[in-house]
Amino acid sequence: TEKWVKFFGLTDFEWIVERKQTDEETRAQCWIHFDGRVANTVLQEKWDDVPYPGEIERVAFHEVMEAMLSDLWMLTTRRYLSEDEVEVARHRLIRILENSVWKQDWEGRNVQ
């Protein structure tokens, strides 16, 4: 998480990063508290499957992207778009970045 926060310059947030088990069925989550500009990221301690190489790092990248796009999400949900439409658009952008920026970085660090 720290690497991508620095890479994208997301210093306008206070970052709280935790590794703990929650009741959620996701591998990680990021909650944004807009008033205080706090990004709280939680990575689940236990996963059903063994993570493949790079998966934990990819999940951390994903959660940083959640925070990066959070203002856009907040603003658009206050307009006439549905939350589902915004979620689809936001995750589309995240996947694009995962498959470009993150992939390039991961492959560059793991050259055989």
Protein Blocks (a to p, Z undefined) as FASTA:
>chain_A
ZZmmmmnopakbccdddddddfbfbfbdcdddfknopacddddfbdfbdcdehklmmmmm
mmmmmmmmmmmmmmmmmmmbdfklmmmmmmmmmmmmmmmmmmmmmmmmmcZZ
